[in-house]
Amino acid sequence: MKAVISVVGEDKVGILATVSGECAKAKINILDVSQTIVNGVFTMTMIVEMTNEDYTLSQFAEHMEKIGKQRGLVIRVMHQDIFKSMYEI
C-alpha cells in the first residue's frame, strides 16, 4: 500500500534523517521525496510503500504525529488514495 507523509515546520537540522529513520525502523520503503524551504519554513512530501503487515497505517500515522510534536513539526501520514482525492479539482 502506498502512503503519503507530509512534514511542515521550522527548518532545522535532521528533519529528513528523523523521518527517513522512522520509515526504516518500520520497514517502510521511501519511493519519492520532495522538499523545500521558504523563509525558514521546511515542507516535505514523501511517497512511501508500506509492506510490513505487522504495522498498520494508523499505527504509523499516530507514531509519526508524536515524533512531529517532539520535534516541533506537523507530520501527517495518509493513504495515497485519500491524499489524491483531497487535491483533485
Secondary structure, 3 states (H helix, E strand, C coil): CEEEEEEEEECCCCHHHHHHHHHHHCCEEEEEEEEEEECCEEEEEEEEEECCCCCCHHHHHHHHHHHHHHHCEEEEEEEHHHHHHHCCC
